[in-house]
């Protein structure tokens, strides 16, 4: 263990010692009337796999109050959800803002806080403590005093949320995902597909959220060459502003490859909604495709526990490829021709 990790663990241990205290007061008021979710992580995939909980809570009790803590940057994921009653904003890495938010929420007397984060930072633990809720549901938090309800074991994160609701007396009837929708983006993508006469296309995402999930240009060109040689279906390369020039350069010699000038995740969602097959190294787009029950070829790092947590859950045909350390190790020939359209 290097010095950086030693200091980090020391910091976390000291913070836990000072902050982690059992909340005194009424507990187990179930089913709850007020429930709060901590979602300041702001990842689209995390939102997708947990999206059903808001719907199912309202289905069980239309009068239940649902609050979500998030950042202003990521509020777009929650603002369009009709089942969420209130958003509370925190500035990421701003400890003073966390304190202000926690003290504000303490006055609202939430019955339950759900935070399935595996590793808590000190500022997150402080925020939780200041909220002063009656009950705290956590994941792998048996060594924390604050969490009076704890879930153990290895689960897909959608299952983790289902179990959390079960613990507070809410039975989940439907775990299907609610994929976010934006009407303007839907119109723009429909126009893009109509102009280019695109049907039965394969959507391909070469970029994941971590460095080891990002494909380099040389390999992108190899995948493009292989995929176009094995399938007559058009390819739509999923993008974001920083990579659009590189993708257009890699695809300039092909007539059946298309790249939309994507500026928002809602463009990506619509391109996946209309595709016939998704190939992706990124779990967020995999979860979006799962929400639409799209056939897919999903590429994951060899990590059995992470795969349990974030694997695709879909009724459609799904193929999984694995790489050991970096996506660029994987040859395009690993994709079997019969998996393609």
Secondary structure, DSSP 8 states (H G I E B T S, - for coil): --HHHHHHHHHHHHHHHHH-----S----SS-SEEEEE-TT--HHHHHHHTHHHHHHHHH-TT-EEEEEE-TTTTHHHHT-TT--EEEE--TT-HHHHHHHHHHHHTT--SEEEE--SS--HHHHHHHHHH--SEEEEES-TT-SS-SEEE-S---HHHHHHHHHHHTT---S---------HHHHHHHHHHHHHTT--S-EEEE-B-SSGGGB--HHHHHHHHHHHHHH--S-EEE---HHHHHHHHHHTTT-SSEE-----SHHHHHHHHHT-SEEEES-HHHHHHHHHTT--EEEEEES-HHHHHHH----SS-EEEEEESS-GGGS-GGGS-GGG--
